Amino acid sequence: MKFIELCITTNTAGSEMLSGVLMGAGVDCFIIDDPNDLDLVMQNKEIPIDYVEDSLLQKDRSVVTVKAYLAINEQGLMQRDRIIAGTQQLKADFAGALDLGSLDIAMGEVDDADWADNWKQFFHPLEIGNKFLVKPTWEPSDIKDRIVIEIDPESSFGSGQHETTALCLEMLESYDMSGKSVLDMGCGSGILGIGCAKLGAKSVLGVDIDRNAADIANKNAVVNHCEGVMTAICGNILTMQETYDKCCEQKYDFIAANIVADVLIAMAPFFKKVMNDGAVLVCSGIIAPRKDEVETALKNTGFVLDRVELKNDWEAIECHKQ
C-alpha cells in the first residue's frame, strides 16, 4: 500500500504546535525526530545506554522533523490539505514573535513494502567462527561443511553481523552442548539459542523484554526445525515476578546473555542462582569502556573469568561460578 509522506522541518517548540495541527486534522500517529530527546535519555540514569552512534550525537539540535504518513484516498488527501493549511497558519501567526523553525514542508510517496523489505539488502550469508553459517532464508548457499542457522531478524536484534553476536557464537561453538539446558537471555532473533540447539542442546529458553523479538525468535526456531527444543518468552526478570519464576523453574548448563553492561551487572546474581555446577555463562553486548565494570561485578558475584575476547570496541566474557 502506498502512502503520502509529509515531512515538516521545525524546532522543539514548533513540534509541539504541529502536534496540535496534526491531531486537529485527525492524524494521531506521527513521528517527531527531535535530537534533544536523545540528551534527555542520556541524562536519565535509569535507562541503560552503553553506546550511541556518533551521527546521532552530531545532529543539529535546532532542527526537528515531524513526519506523517497518510493514505492515498479521499480522507488522506483531506488530511494532507488541512495539515498544510494549519502549518501555513502557524507560520503566519507567529512570524517575528516566536521561532518555530522554517516550517518547510516536503512531500513524497512511499510504499509500505519498502519498509518491510529494505533491510534485506544488508543481510547476506556469513561464516562465523569455525562452525556456523548464518544466512537469511531467502538466499541459497553452497557451503556444506558448516552448521546453518537461517535467520530473519526482521525488527529484532541478531543477524550475526554485529560483533556482540559473532563473539557469542564463536564462544559457544567450542562447547559440547549435547543434552544441555540453555538460557538465552535477551534472545532477540533467537540466533544464539538456535545455535545451541543445533549443537545438540536438549532445551533452550529464550527471554526478551520485547514481545516482537520473542515472537520472531519462535518463528526462527520453527524455520530451523528447533521448535521442539527452543521456546522464547517475553518478560523482564528484573521487574516481572512471573518471568523471574518461569526462568527459575530449572537450572541451566549454559547461559548466553547478549545485553548491555548495566543489565548484565544487575542480572549477575540471578545467573549464578540458576546455573548448574560446572555451567558456563557467556556475556556479551559490552562496549569496551564498560568492560572493567562488568568484569568486576562478575568477580564480586562469585564468577571466575575463563576467557575474554574483544572484537573492535566490543567484549565478550566467558565464565563459571566458583
C-alpha positions, 0 to 999 in steps of 0.5 A: 500500500502506498502512502503520502509522506509529509515531512515538516522541518521545525524546532522543539517548540514548533513540534509541539504546535504541529502536534496540535495541527496534526491531531486537529486534522485527525492524524494521531500517529506521527513521528517527531525526530527531535535530537534533544530527546536523545540528551534527555535519555542520556541524562536519565540514569535509569535507562541503560545506554552503553553506546550511541552512534556518533551521527546521532550525537552530531545532529543539529539540535535546532532542527526537528522533523515531524513526519506523517504518513497518510493514505492515498484516498479521499480522507488522506488527501483531506488530511494532507490539505488541512495539515498544510493549511494549519502549518501555513497558519502557524507560520503566519501567526507567529512570524517575528514573535516566536521561532518555530523553525522554517516550517518547510514542508516536503512531500513524497510517496512511499510504499509500505513494502519498502519498509518491510523489505529494505533491510534485506539488502544488508543481510547476506550469508556469513561464516562465523567462527569455525562452525556456523553459517548464518544466512537469511532464508531467502538466499541459497548457499553452497557451503556444506561443511558448516552448521546453518542457522537461517535467520530473519531478524526482521525488527529484532536484534541478531543477524550475526553481523554485529560483533556482540553476536559473532563473539557469542557464537564463536564462544559457544561453538567450542562447547559440547552442548549435547543434552544441555539446558540453555538460557538465552537471555535477551534472545532477540532473533533467537540466533544464539539459542538456535545455535545451541540447539543445533549443537545438540542442546536438549532445551533452550529458553529464550527471554526478551523484554520485547514481545516482537523479538520473542515472537520472531525468535519462535518463528526462527526456531520453527524455520530451523526445525528447533521448535521442539527444543527452543521456546522464547518468552517475553518478560523482564526478570528484573521487574516481572515476578512471573518471568523471574519464576518461569526462568527459575523453574530449572537450572541451566548448563549454559547461559548466553546473555547478549545485553548491555553492561548495566543489565548484565551487572544487575542480572549477575546474581540471578545467573549464578542462582540458576546455573548448574555446577560446572555451567558456563555463562557467556556475556556479551553486548559490552562496549569496551569502556564498560568492560572493567565494570562488568568484569568486576561485578562478575568477580564480586558475584562469585564468577571466575573469568575463563576467557575474554575476547574483544572484537573492535570496541566490543567484549565478550566474557566467558565464565563459571561460578566458583 
